[in-house]
Every structure is written in structure tokens, then in C-alpha cells.
Amino acid sequence: METNISLRIGTASGTLLSVVPNILSEDILKTTILAVVGATVSYMVSLFLKWLTKIKK
């Protein structure tokens, strides 16, 4: 079955437009802060593990 591109675009646009009003600005801020904290912790752990393996060698 061949899918029409306008059907895909319409479905994606409808989904996006139905989700956007339900997202609050506090949620976006909280998600951004959690992403920054997660990335920072991940980077620090990778540096620690790199340092730890360098010491073991």
C-alpha cells in the first residue's frame, strides 16, 4: 500500500497541534533543567571512568 505524502503531513500536523496546547511552560523548563543535569552527570561520570581506567593501566 502506497502512502500519500499529504496524508503523512496531515497526520503529523494534527498530532503536533493536539499535543502543543497540553504542554505547559513549566514542563518545558523542568525538562530543560533535567536534560542539563543529566548531560552534566553523564559527562562527569564518563570523565571519572576514563580517569579510573587510566590509573588501573
ZASESE-711961 format. One record per residue: x, y, z of N, C-alpha, C in turn. Coordinates in steps of 0.001 Angstrom, whole numbers, plus 500000, padded with zeros to 6 digits. Last residue first. Example, Ala and Ser with C-alpha at 12.3 -4.5 7.8 and 13.67 -1.06 7.14 Angstrom:
2
{neast->512850, nnorth->497750, nup->507080, caeast->513670, canorth->498940, caup->507140, ceast->512900, cnorth->500030, cup->507870} $
{neast->513190, nnorth->494310, nup->507800, caeast->512300, canorth->495500, caup->507800, ceast->513200, cnorth->496700, cup->507800} $
END
This chain:
57
{neast->545781, nnorth->501137, nup->534455, caeast->546785, canorth->500701, caup->533482, ceast->548118, cnorth->501104, cup->533959} $
{neast->544328, nnorth->502418, nup->536429, caeast->544482, canorth->500950, caup->536508, ceast->545543, cnorth->500431, cup->535544} $
{neast->544269, nnorth->505056, nup->535525, caeast->545024, canorth->504737, caup->536731, ceast->545293, cnorth->503227, cup->536813} $
{neast->542535, nnorth->504840, nup->533386, caeast->543904, canorth->505289, caup->533114, ceast->544792, cnorth->504936, cup->534306} $
{neast->540164, nnorth->504186, nup->534596, caeast->540809, canorth->503176, caup->533765, ceast->542248, cnorth->503556, cup->533434} $
{neast->539694, nnorth->506636, nup->535928, caeast->539839, canorth->505401, caup->536685, ceast->540524, cnorth->504315, cup->535857} $
{neast->539353, nnorth->508424, nup->533808, caeast->540452, canorth->508634, caup->534747, ceast->540737, cnorth->507345, cup->535513} $
{neast->537028, nnorth->507313, nup->532726, caeast->538230, canorth->507427, caup->531899, ceast->539455, cnorth->507577, cup->532788} $
{neast->535281, nnorth->507675, nup->534866, caeast->535616, canorth->506316, caup->534424, ceast->536855, cnorth->506299, cup->533540} $
{neast->535222, nnorth->510494, nup->534946, caeast->535692, canorth->509727, caup->536105, ceast->536096, cnorth->508317, cup->535692} $
{neast->534095, nnorth->511075, nup->532447, caeast->535447, canorth->511554, caup->532766, ceast->536041, cnorth->510767, cup->533941} $
{neast->531593, nnorth->509859, nup->532810, caeast->532483, canorth->509360, caup->531764, ceast->533917, cnorth->509839, cup->531988} $
{neast->530605, nnorth->511443, nup->534886, caeast->530823, canorth->510013, caup->535118, ceast->531754, cnorth->509446, cup->534057} $
{neast->530406, nnorth->513929, nup->533570, caeast->531300, canorth->513785, caup->534724, ceast->531605, cnorth->512303, cup->535009} $
{neast->528476, nnorth->513320, nup->531603, caeast->529820, canorth->513755, caup->531218, ceast->530807, cnorth->513565, cup->532366} $
{neast->526267, nnorth->512713, nup->533230, caeast->526789, canorth->511723, caup->532293, ceast->528219, cnorth->512061, cup->531883} $
{neast->525874, nnorth->515160, nup->534499, caeast->526222, canorth->513971, caup->535285, ceast->526828, cnorth->512904, cup->534385} $
{neast->525204, nnorth->516745, nup->532256, caeast->526357, canorth->517072, caup->533094, ceast->526815, cnorth->515864, cup->533896} $
{neast->522877, nnorth->515505, nup->531332, caeast->524046, canorth->515584, caup->530465, ceast->525310, cnorth->515869, cup->531264} $
{neast->521191, nnorth->515883, nup->533586, caeast->521520, canorth->514546, caup->533101, ceast->522757, cnorth->514535, cup->532227} $
{neast->521039, nnorth->518697, nup->533699, caeast->521587, canorth->517946, caup->534828, ceast->522015, cnorth->516548, cup->534376} $
{neast->519802, nnorth->519182, nup->531213, caeast->521120, canorth->519753, caup->531508, ceast->521785, cnorth->518992, cup->532656} $
{neast->517386, nnorth->517807, nup->531568, caeast->518283, canorth->517427, caup->530475, ceast->519693, cnorth->517947, cup->530729} $
{neast->516252, nnorth->519219, nup->533703, caeast->516599, canorth->517813, caup->533885, ceast->517551, cnorth->517325, cup->532789} $
{neast->515866, nnorth->521707, nup->532423, caeast->516757, canorth->521606, caup->533583, ceast->517190, cnorth->520161, cup->533802} $
{neast->514007, nnorth->520943, nup->530439, caeast->515299, canorth->521522, caup->530071, ceast->516299, cnorth->521395, cup->531211} $
{neast->511861, nnorth->520075, nup->532007, caeast->512518, canorth->519139, caup->531101, ceast->513897, cnorth->519642, cup->530695} $
{neast->511178, nnorth->522483, nup->533265, caeast->511595, canorth->521335, caup->534070, ceast->512350, cnorth->520318, cup->533208} $
{neast->510426, nnorth->524009, nup->531019, caeast->511528, canorth->524446, caup->531872, ceast->512070, cnorth->523278, cup->532691} $
{neast->508250, nnorth->522502, nup->530123, caeast->509388, canorth->522718, caup->529238, ceast->510601, cnorth->523125, cup->530055} $
{neast->506552, nnorth->522682, nup->532326, caeast->507037, canorth->521375, caup->531896, ceast->508268, cnorth->521514, cup->531003} $
{neast->505980, nnorth->525373, nup->532342, caeast->506710, canorth->524809, caup->533479, ceast->507292, cnorth->523448, cup->533124} $
{neast->504473, nnorth->525672, nup->530057, caeast->505818, canorth->526239, caup->530055, ceast->506644, cnorth->525714, cup->531224} $
{neast->502758, nnorth->522646, nup->529109, caeast->502859, canorth->523888, caup->529867, ceast->504297, cnorth->524381, cup->529869} $
{neast->501087, nnorth->521129, nup->526558, caeast->502420, canorth->521294, caup->527138, ceast->502487, cnorth->522649, cup->527823} $
{neast->498675, nnorth->521164, nup->525304, caeast->498749, canorth->520451, caup->526573, ceast->500106, cnorth->520573, cup->527255} $
{neast->498994, nnorth->522387, nup->522839, caeast->498267, canorth->523109, caup->523897, ceast->498364, cnorth->522444, cup->525273} $
{neast->500541, nnorth->520284, nup->521436, caeast->501121, canorth->521578, caup->521826, ceast->500319, cnorth->522302, cup->522908} $
{neast->498946, nnorth->518151, nup->520619, caeast->499832, canorth->517989, caup->521775, ceast->500301, cnorth->519339, cup->522309} $
{neast->497587, nnorth->518897, nup->518368, caeast->496788, canorth->518437, caup->519505, ceast->497634, cnorth->518292, cup->520765} $
{neast->499614, nnorth->519581, nup->516621, caeast->498700, canorth->520633, caup->517065, ceast->497813, cnorth->520183, cup->518224} $
{neast->500783, nnorth->517035, nup->516233, caeast->501532, canorth->518128, caup->516842, ceast->500600, cnorth->519206, cup->517389} $
{neast->498673, nnorth->515677, nup->514951, caeast->499212, canorth->515192, caup->516220, ceast->499947, cnorth->516303, cup->516949} $
{neast->498398, nnorth->517252, nup->512647, caeast->497288, canorth->517102, caup->513583, ceast->497746, cnorth->516628, cup->514945} $
{neast->500914, nnorth->516856, nup->511463, caeast->500481, canorth->518198, caup->511869, ceast->499345, cnorth->518131, cup->512882} $
{neast->500858, nnorth->514087, nup->510958, caeast->501883, canorth->514659, caup->511833, ceast->501465, cnorth->516035, cup->512336} $
{neast->498654, nnorth->513957, nup->509188, caeast->498641, canorth->513213, caup->510448, ceast->499648, cnorth->513794, cup->511437} $
{neast->499548, nnorth->515600, nup->507092, caeast->498311, canorth->515920, caup->507817, ceast->498243, cnorth->515226, cup->509161} $
{neast->501799, nnorth->514195, nup->506246, caeast->501947, canorth->515561, caup->506760, ceast->500719, cnorth->515957, cup->507568} $
{neast->500561, nnorth->511803, nup->505374, caeast->501590, canorth->511797, caup->506432, ceast->501729, cnorth->513170, cup->507073} $
{neast->498925, nnorth->512795, nup->503355, caeast->498329, canorth->512093, caup->504492, ceast->499307, cnorth->512062, cup->505660} $
{neast->500760, nnorth->513782, nup->501574, caeast->499869, canorth->514741, caup->502234, ceast->499160, cnorth->514096, cup->503422} $
{neast->501965, nnorth->511460, nup->500659, caeast->502752, canorth->512373, caup->501499, ceast->501845, cnorth->513375, cup->502211} $
{neast->500291, nnorth->508333, nup->500790, caeast->500350, canorth->509666, caup->500209, ceast->501084, cnorth->510595, cup->501169} $
{neast->501611, nnorth->505119, nup->500609, caeast->501096, canorth->506185, caup->501469, ceast->501310, cnorth->507533, cup->500794} $
{neast->500641, nnorth->502114, nup->499078, caeast->501427, canorth->503328, caup->498956, ceast->500790, cnorth->504448, cup->499774} $
{neast->500843, nnorth->498819, nup->500000, caeast->500000, canorth->500000, caup->500000, ceast->500882, cnorth->501235, cup->500000} $
END
